[in-house]
């Protein structure tokens, strides 16, 4: 097989001619019974591994569908960008889109590999424990790497958003200071110009000169600041959330694969010999999935709070970004609720696996 580690049990028995001192009938019957028992055991092991591989294919296929939905949504955002919007918006969306396409390609490859393994599975090509452990380990390692890439992008987005927000805040402060200085200067210059009612002192003249210098300094700094479209801040608020939540989704899958690495290597083993060990591992998997449900419920509550804090206001583009963020949170809530329902089905599947090994007599 392409990836499975095959192992074969070869039993050669040579009978030499001669006299037997015991009846052949019972010996042959015992051999037949033993052979039948081994055949049933091998079928159990094959079916157990097959069910696991099928669940992996289903899980990866679902991840592929969700990723394709995310790609469609990002491409929609790219399509509606207007020429008046900052160039950073398109560049940032394309950067995030690259991550999703990379993840999608990886998912397609894994689905193809598991489907191939599933199609070739038989009693003669049953994988060893090391194969399943290595497969899940490699998958978890890749997702950790993808998670790190996303976290780096989110960090860069956040840094750029903070930098632009700092420029806008500095511009607001300078503009307010500039307006205040101009008002002061205008008031002093009116007094200086009214010689009939007020004769300006040298102190007043010096004060006016200092204010003129201050006005020039503030105006010079204002002109040196880059122009920043305030709408871009809302863009960064949205894209940071997109990257952050996708990173958290990958972290969830990494933890799940880590949990399955404990149980998967037991699946190809002899049921009668490892029944107690399998049963314990299966029950721990059930408890792990129950914790995952609690984790997802907390995320759903967090999304509720985030949606309630969205206050659509500002320019038309800012309103668009607010709607985009609200829709994104709503889609995530639906996704997490659906995931919880699927996890409950997985819990039932592992409980069935546990019941099967308990029913096998040593």
C-alpha positions as CSV (number, residue, x, y, z in Angstrom):
1,X,0.0,0.0,0.0
2,X,1.0,3.6,-0.5
3,X,1.3,4.6,3.1
4,X,0.1,1.7,5.3
5,X,2.7,-0.4,7.1
6,X,1.7,-3.9,6.2
7,X,2.4,-6.9,8.2
8,X,1.7,-10.5,7.6
9,X,1.6,-13.5,9.9
10,X,3.0,-16.6,8.1
11,X,2.5,-19.9,9.7
12,X,4.2,-22.9,8.0
13,X,3.5,-26.4,9.3
14,X,5.3,-29.4,7.8
15,X,3.9,-32.8,8.4
16,X,6.4,-35.7,8.0
17,X,5.2,-39.2,7.2
18,X,4.9,-41.5,10.1
19,X,2.5,-42.9,12.7
20,X,0.4,-40.6,15.0
21,X,-0.3,-41.7,18.5
22,X,-3.4,-39.5,18.9
23,X,-6.6,-39.2,16.9
24,X,-6.4,-36.8,14.0
25,X,-10.0,-35.7,14.1
26,X,-10.0,-33.5,17.3
27,X,-6.7,-31.9,16.3
28,X,-8.0,-30.9,13.0
29,X,-11.2,-29.6,14.5
30,X,-9.2,-27.6,17.1
31,X,-7.1,-26.1,14.3
32,X,-10.2,-25.2,12.3
33,X,-11.7,-23.5,15.4
34,X,-8.5,-21.6,16.1
35,X,-8.2,-20.5,12.5
36,X,-11.8,-19.3,12.5
37,X,-11.2,-17.4,15.7
38,X,-8.2,-15.7,14.2
39,X,-10.2,-14.8,11.1
40,X,-13.0,-13.3,13.2
41,X,-10.4,-11.3,15.2
42,X,-8.7,-10.0,12.1
43,X,-12.1,-8.9,10.7
44,X,-12.8,-7.0,13.9
45,X,-9.5,-5.2,13.7
46,X,-10.0,-4.3,10.0
47,X,-13.5,-3.0,10.6
48,X,-12.3,-1.0,13.6
49,X,-9.5,0.7,11.6
50,X,-11.9,1.2,8.6
51,X,-14.4,3.0,10.8
52,X,-11.6,5.3,12.1
53,X,-10.3,6.1,8.6
54,X,-13.8,6.8,7.4
55,X,-14.3,9.2,10.3
56,X,-11.0,10.9,9.4
57,X,-12.1,11.2,5.7
58,X,-15.4,12.7,6.8
59,X,-13.7,15.2,9.2
60,X,-11.2,16.3,6.5
61,X,-13.9,16.6,3.9
62,X,-15.9,18.8,6.2
63,X,-12.8,21.0,6.9
64,X,-12.4,21.2,3.2
65,X,-16.0,22.4,2.7
66,X,-15.6,25.0,5.5
67,X,-12.3,26.3,4.0
68,X,-13.9,26.6,0.6
69,X,-16.7,28.7,2.1
70,X,-14.1,31.0,3.8
71,X,-12.3,31.3,0.4
72,X,-15.5,32.3,-1.4
73,X,-16.3,34.9,1.3
74,X,-12.8,36.4,1.1
75,X,-13.0,36.5,-2.7
76,X,-16.4,38.3,-2.5
77,X,-14.7,41.0,-0.3
78,X,-12.0,41.4,-2.9
79,X,-14.5,41.7,-5.7
80,X,-16.3,44.7,-4.1
81,X,-13.2,46.7,-3.3
82,X,-13.6,50.2,-5.0
83,X,-10.8,52.2,-6.5
84,X,-11.1,54.8,-3.7
85,X,-10.3,52.3,-1.0
86,X,-6.8,52.0,0.4
87,X,-4.5,49.6,-1.4
88,X,-3.6,47.9,1.9
89,X,-7.1,46.3,2.0
90,X,-6.6,44.3,-1.2
91,X,-3.1,43.3,-0.2
92,X,-4.2,42.1,3.2
93,X,-7.1,40.1,1.9
94,X,-4.9,38.4,-0.7
95,X,-2.3,37.6,2.0
96,X,-5.0,36.0,4.2
97,X,-6.4,34.2,1.2
98,X,-3.0,32.6,0.5
99,X,-3.2,30.9,3.9
100,X,-6.6,29.5,3.1
101,X,-5.6,28.2,-0.3
102,X,-2.5,26.5,1.3
103,X,-4.6,24.9,3.9
104,X,-7.1,23.7,1.2
105,X,-4.4,22.1,-0.8
106,X,-3.1,20.2,2.2
107,X,-6.7,19.0,3.1
108,X,-7.1,17.7,-0.5
109,X,-3.9,15.7,-0.3
110,X,-4.8,14.2,3.1
111,X,-8.3,13.2,1.9
112,X,-6.8,11.5,-1.1
113,X,-4.3,9.6,1.0
114,X,-6.8,8.4,3.5
115,X,-9.3,7.4,0.8
116,X,-6.5,5.4,-0.9
117,X,-5.6,3.7,2.4
118,X,-9.3,3.0,3.1
119,X,-9.7,1.4,-0.3
120,X,-6.7,-0.9,0.1
121,X,-7.5,-1.9,3.7
122,X,-7.8,-5.7,4.3
123,X,-6.7,-8.4,6.7
124,X,-3.5,-8.7,4.7
125,X,-2.7,-5.0,4.7
126,X,-3.8,-3.9,8.2
127,X,-1.7,-1.0,9.3
128,X,0.5,-1.1,12.3
129,X,0.1,1.1,15.4
130,X,3.1,3.2,14.3
131,X,1.4,4.2,11.0
132,X,-1.7,5.7,12.6
133,X,0.4,7.5,15.3
134,X,2.8,9.0,12.7
135,X,-0.1,10.1,10.4
136,X,-1.8,12.0,13.2
137,X,1.4,13.4,14.4
138,X,2.3,14.7,11.0
139,X,-1.1,16.3,10.6
140,X,-0.9,18.0,14.0
141,X,2.5,19.3,13.2
142,X,1.4,20.8,9.9
143,X,-1.6,22.5,11.5
144,X,0.6,24.0,14.2
145,X,2.8,25.4,11.4
146,X,-0.3,26.8,9.6
147,X,-1.5,28.2,12.9
148,X,1.8,30.0,13.5
149,X,1.7,31.5,10.0
150,X,-1.8,32.9,10.7
151,X,-0.7,34.2,14.1
152,X,2.2,36.0,12.5
153,X,-0.2,37.6,9.9
154,X,-2.6,38.6,12.7
155,X,0.3,40.2,14.6
156,X,1.4,42.1,11.5
157,X,-2.2,43.2,10.8
158,X,-2.5,44.4,14.4
159,X,0.8,46.2,14.3
160,X,-0.1,48.0,11.1
161,X,-3.6,48.9,12.4
162,X,-2.1,50.3,15.6
163,X,0.5,52.3,13.6
164,X,-2.2,53.8,11.5
165,X,-4.4,54.5,14.5
166,X,-1.5,56.2,16.1
167,X,-1.0,58.5,13.1
168,X,-4.7,59.4,13.1
169,X,-4.7,60.1,16.8
170,X,-1.6,62.2,16.4
171,X,-3.2,64.1,13.6
172,X,-6.3,64.8,15.7
173,X,-4.2,66.1,18.6
174,X,-2.1,68.3,16.3
175,X,-5.2,69.6,14.5
176,X,-6.9,70.5,17.8
177,X,-3.6,72.2,19.0
178,X,-3.3,74.0,15.7
179,X,-6.9,75.3,15.9
180,X,-6.3,76.5,19.5
181,X,-3.1,78.3,18.6
182,X,-4.7,80.0,15.7
183,X,-7.5,81.3,17.9
184,X,-5.0,82.6,20.4
185,X,-3.0,84.2,17.7
186,X,-6.0,85.8,16.1
187,X,-7.1,87.3,19.5
188,X,-3.7,88.7,20.2
189,X,-3.3,90.1,16.7
190,X,-6.6,91.9,17.0
191,X,-5.4,93.6,20.2
192,X,-2.1,94.5,18.7
193,X,-3.9,96.0,15.7
194,X,-6.2,98.2,17.9
195,X,-3.6,100.9,18.9
196,X,-6.3,103.5,19.9
197,X,-7.7,101.5,22.8
198,X,-4.7,99.3,23.7
199,X,-1.0,99.9,23.3
200,X,0.7,96.5,23.0
201,X,3.6,95.9,25.4
202,X,6.8,94.2,24.4
203,X,5.7,91.2,26.4
204,X,2.5,90.9,24.3
205,X,4.5,91.2,21.1
206,X,6.9,88.5,22.2
207,X,4.0,86.2,23.1
208,X,2.5,86.7,19.7
209,X,5.8,85.9,18.0
210,X,6.1,82.7,20.1
211,X,2.6,81.6,19.1
212,X,3.4,82.2,15.4
213,X,6.4,80.0,15.8
214,X,4.3,77.3,17.5
215,X,1.7,77.5,14.7
216,X,4.4,77.0,12.1
217,X,5.8,74.0,14.0
218,X,2.5,72.3,14.4
219,X,1.5,73.0,10.8
220,X,4.8,71.6,9.6
221,X,4.3,68.3,11.5
222,X,0.7,68.1,10.3
223,X,1.9,68.3,6.7
224,X,4.6,65.7,7.3
225,X,2.1,63.1,8.6
226,X,1.0,60.6,5.9
227,X,-2.6,60.7,4.9
228,X,-4.6,57.8,6.5
229,X,-8.1,56.9,5.5
230,X,-10.0,56.3,8.8
231,X,-12.0,53.5,7.1
232,X,-8.9,51.4,7.0
233,X,-9.1,50.9,10.8
234,X,-12.4,49.1,10.5
235,X,-10.8,46.9,7.8
236,X,-8.0,45.9,10.2
237,X,-10.6,45.2,13.0
238,X,-12.3,42.8,10.6
239,X,-9.3,41.0,9.1
240,X,-7.6,40.6,12.5
241,X,-10.8,38.8,13.7
242,X,-10.8,36.6,10.6
243,X,-7.2,35.5,11.2
244,X,-7.6,35.2,14.9
245,X,-10.6,32.9,14.8
246,X,-9.2,30.8,12.0
247,X,-6.1,30.3,14.1
248,X,-8.2,29.2,17.0
249,X,-10.1,26.8,14.8
250,X,-6.7,25.2,13.8
251,X,-5.7,25.0,17.4
252,X,-8.9,23.1,18.1
253,X,-8.1,20.6,15.4
254,X,-4.5,20.3,16.7
255,X,-5.8,19.4,20.1
256,X,-8.2,16.9,18.6
257,X,-5.5,15.1,16.6
258,X,-3.4,15.0,19.7
259,X,-6.2,13.3,21.6
260,X,-6.7,10.8,18.8
261,X,-3.0,10.0,18.8
262,X,-3.5,8.2,22.1
263,X,-6.3,6.0,20.9
264,X,-5.6,5.4,17.2
265,X,-2.5,3.2,17.6
266,X,-4.6,0.7,19.7
267,X,-7.1,0.1,16.9
268,X,-5.1,-2.5,14.9
269,X,-4.1,-4.5,18.0
270,X,-5.5,-7.8,19.2
271,X,-8.9,-7.2,20.7
272,X,-8.8,-9.9,23.3
273,X,-5.3,-9.0,24.5
274,X,-5.8,-5.2,24.6
275,X,-9.6,-4.9,25.4
276,X,-9.2,-3.2,28.7
277,X,-6.6,-0.8,27.4
278,X,-8.8,0.0,24.4
279,X,-11.8,0.5,26.5
280,X,-10.0,3.0,28.8
281,X,-8.6,4.9,25.8
282,X,-12.0,5.0,24.1
283,X,-13.6,6.4,27.3
284,X,-10.9,9.1,27.6
285,X,-11.6,10.0,24.0
286,X,-15.3,10.4,24.8
287,X,-14.4,12.7,27.8
288,X,-12.0,14.6,25.5
289,X,-14.8,15.3,23.0
290,X,-17.1,16.4,25.9
291,X,-14.5,18.9,26.9
292,X,-14.3,20.1,23.3
293,X,-18.1,20.7,23.4
294,X,-17.7,22.9,26.5
295,X,-14.9,24.8,24.8
296,X,-17.0,25.4,21.8
297,X,-20.0,26.6,23.9
298,X,-17.7,29.1,25.6
299,X,-16.7,30.4,22.1
300,X,-20.3,30.7,21.1
301,X,-21.0,32.8,24.2
302,X,-17.9,35.0,23.3
303,X,-19.3,35.5,19.8
304,X,-22.6,36.6,21.3
305,X,-20.8,39.2,23.3
306,X,-18.8,40.4,20.4
307,X,-21.9,40.7,18.1
308,X,-23.6,42.8,20.8
309,X,-20.8,45.2,20.9
310,X,-20.9,46.0,17.2
311,X,-22.2,49.6,16.7
312,X,-22.7,50.4,13.0
313,X,-21.7,54.0,12.5
314,X,-19.5,56.2,10.4
315,X,-19.0,56.3,6.7
316,X,-20.6,53.9,4.2
317,X,-17.5,51.8,4.1
318,X,-17.3,51.6,7.9
319,X,-20.9,50.5,7.9
320,X,-20.0,47.8,5.3
321,X,-17.1,46.6,7.5
322,X,-19.5,46.5,10.6
323,X,-22.0,44.3,8.7
324,X,-19.1,42.1,7.4
325,X,-17.9,41.6,11.0
326,X,-21.4,40.9,12.3
327,X,-22.0,38.4,9.5
328,X,-18.7,36.7,10.2
329,X,-19.5,36.2,13.9
330,X,-22.9,34.8,13.0
331,X,-21.4,32.3,10.5
332,X,-19.0,31.2,13.2
333,X,-21.8,30.6,15.7
334,X,-23.6,28.5,13.2
335,X,-20.4,26.6,12.4
336,X,-19.6,25.9,16.1
337,X,-23.2,24.8,16.8
338,X,-23.0,22.4,13.8
339,X,-19.6,21.2,15.1
340,X,-21.1,20.4,18.5
341,X,-23.8,18.3,16.9
342,X,-21.1,16.4,14.9
343,X,-19.0,15.8,18.0
344,X,-22.0,14.3,19.7
345,X,-22.2,11.8,16.9
346,X,-18.5,11.0,17.3
347,X,-19.0,10.5,21.0
348,X,-21.7,7.9,20.1
349,X,-19.3,6.2,17.7
350,X,-16.5,5.9,20.3
351,X,-19.0,4.7,22.9
352,X,-20.0,2.0,20.4
353,X,-16.4,1.1,19.9
354,X,-16.0,0.8,23.7
355,X,-19.1,-1.5,23.9
356,X,-17.7,-3.7,21.1
357,X,-14.4,-4.4,22.8
358,X,-16.1,-5.1,26.1
359,X,-18.3,-7.7,24.4
360,X,-15.3,-9.6,23.1
361,X,-14.4,-12.6,25.3
362,X,-10.7,-13.2,26.0
